[in-house]
Structure formats: C-alpha cells, structure tokens
Amino acid sequence: MKLVVGILAAALLTITTAHANNGLISVKSSHDVTTTANKLEEALGNKGMNVFARIDHAKAANEISIPLRPTLLVIFGNPKVGSPLMACEQKVAIDLPQKALISEDAQGDVWLTYNDPQYLATRHEIKGCDQLIGKIGKALAYFAKAATEP
C-alpha cells in the first residue's frame, strides 16, 4: 500500500511540475479560448482590475498566412497591486502589467497560463515582500479558477 501511495504521489508531483514549468502556471479550461478570455475579463473587472489589452495572436498570424491555433493574450493590472510590488523591486516592472495566455493545444485542450509570482520574486530578487507576493499568487489563482471552471 505504501508503494502505491508513493507512486501516486510521484505521479501527482510530475503532473503538477509539468504545468508549472519555467515560472509559468497553467490551468486547464472547461471552455474554448474566447469564452475563457471573456470569463477572465469579467472576473478581473468584478475585482477592480483594469484590462489593458486583448491580443489575438492567431488572428495576426493568420493575416500573414501562418496557421496558429487560437491564442489570446490578456494584459491586466491595477496600480494598487503593481506599484507596491515595483516599490519592493523596480525591475519587476518589466513583467508588469500581468498577463494571461489563453491557448488551445494540439489535442484541442484549452489552457490559461500566467507567471508564477514566486518565480518573479526569485527572478527579480524581491526581498521583504513575501506577503504581497502571496496575495498576488492567491488573486491570480482565483482569476484563473473563475475563468476556467464550468
């Protein structure tokens, strides 16, 4: 029994790691790309976040005859969140505002992907702002859940 539990734990760790590579967190969506983006924007707006842009990479690629599966980038933020983070370490501004990539993979699954705030803290050597980083992580997870769940 311990062997089975160990194998299951290792498999779960592998699956989790596969969806949190390179500082990115990916959440599988129950919706198509457009619906996921719409639900994300609605959740962001409901919490006072600004949506600055929605970039349709697939549309742009198709305009120059390059086939690309549905791929949308939503750029969002709020100075009440980003400014304190930049006050901790100004270089983090290169990664702000926040971004969410919503894309369809080769199997037809839709994923919402965003930067892991813990990774950004490490990348930019942010010190003394662990509580803020944690709050941002929880908020991003909330937005991802709101956009991807049925």
C-alpha positions in Angstrom: 0.0 0.0 0.0 2.8 2.4 0.9 4.4 1.7 -2.6 1.1 2.6 -4.3 0.8 5.8 -2.3 4.4 6.7 -3.1 3.9 6.1 -6.8 0.7 8.1 -6.9 2.4 11.0 -5.0 5.3 10.9 -7.5 2.9 10.9 -10.4 1.0 13.9 -9.0 4.2 15.8 -8.4 5.2 15.1 -12.1 1.8 16.3 -13.4 2.0 19.4 -11.2 5.5 20.2 -12.3 4.6 19.7 -16.0 2.1 22.6 -15.6 4.3 24.9 -13.6 7.5 24.9 -15.7 9.7 27.9 -16.3 7.8 30.1 -13.8 4.5 29.6 -15.6 1.3 28.2 -14.1 -1.1 26.5 -16.5 -4.7 25.7 -15.7 -6.8 23.6 -18.0 -10.1 25.3 -19.0 -13.5 23.8 -19.4 -14.2 26.4 -22.1 -13.0 27.4 -25.5 -10.4 30.1 -25.8 -12.8 33.0 -26.3 -15.1 32.0 -23.5 -12.2 31.6 -21.1 -10.9 35.0 -22.0 -14.4 36.6 -21.6 -14.8 34.9 -18.2 -11.3 36.1 -17.2 -12.1 39.7 -18.1 -15.4 39.5 -16.3 -13.7 38.2 -13.1 -11.0 40.8 -13.4 -13.5 43.6 -13.8 -15.5 42.4 -10.8 -12.4 42.8 -8.6 -11.5 46.3 -9.9 -8.7 45.2 -12.2 -8.1 47.0 -15.4 -7.9 45.1 -18.7 -5.5 47.0 -20.9 -5.5 44.8 -24.0 -6.6 41.5 -25.5 -4.2 40.4 -28.2 -5.3 37.8 -30.7 -2.1 36.2 -31.8 -3.9 33.6 -34.0 -5.7 36.4 -36.0 -2.4 38.3 -36.6 -0.6 35.1 -37.6 -3.4 34.1 -40.0 -3.3 37.5 -41.6 0.2 36.7 -42.8 -0.7 33.1 -43.8 0.8 31.4 -40.7 -1.6 28.9 -39.2 -1.8 29.2 -35.4 -4.3 27.6 -33.1 -6.4 30.0 -31.0 -4.1 32.1 -28.9 -5.2 35.1 -26.9 -3.1 37.3 -24.5 -5.0 39.3 -21.9 -3.0 42.1 -20.3 -4.3 43.4 -17.0 -3.4 45.0 -13.7 -4.1 47.7 -11.1 -1.6 50.3 -9.7 -2.8 49.4 -6.2 -1.2 46.0 -6.7 1.6 46.6 -9.2 3.0 49.8 -7.6 3.7 48.3 -4.2 5.4 45.4 -6.0 7.6 47.8 -8.0 8.4 49.6 -4.8 9.8 46.4 -3.5 12.0 45.9 -6.6 11.7 48.2 -9.5 13.0 45.7 -12.1 9.8 43.7 -11.7 8.1 46.4 -13.9 9.5 44.6 -16.9 7.0 41.8 -16.1 4.0 44.1 -15.4 1.2 44.5 -16.1 0.2 40.9 -15.5 -0.5 38.7 -18.5 -2.7 35.6 -19.0 -2.2 33.5 -22.1 -5.2 31.5 -23.2 -4.4 29.0 -25.9 -5.6 25.7 -27.5 -3.0 22.9 -27.6 -2.6 20.3 -30.4 -5.1 18.0 -28.6 -7.8 20.7 -28.5 -7.4 21.4 -24.8 -7.5 25.0 -23.7 -5.1 26.3 -21.1 -4.8 29.6 -19.2 -1.2 30.3 -18.4 0.2 33.1 -16.2 3.5 34.0 -14.5 4.1 32.5 -11.1 4.6 35.4 -8.7 7.1 33.3 -6.7 9.1 32.8 -9.8 9.1 36.6 -10.5 10.2 37.2 -6.9 13.2 34.9 -7.4 13.9 36.3 -10.9 14.0 39.9 -9.7 15.5 39.1 -6.3 12.5 40.7 -4.5 13.2 40.9 -0.8 10.8 41.6 2.1 7.6 41.5 0.2 6.6 37.8 0.7 3.1 38.7 2.0 2.4 40.8 -1.1 3.7 38.1 -3.4 1.5 35.6 -1.6 -1.6 37.8 -2.1 -0.9 38.3 -5.8 -0.5 34.5 -6.2 -3.9 33.9 -4.5 -5.5 36.6 -6.6 -4.1 35.1 -9.9 -5.2 31.6 -8.9 -8.7 33.0 -8.1 -8.9 34.7 -11.5 -7.7 31.5 -13.3 -10.3 29.4 -11.5 -13.1 31.8 -12.3 -12.1 31.8 -16.0 -11.6 28.0 -16.4 -14.2 26.2 -14.3 -17.7 25.4 -15.5 
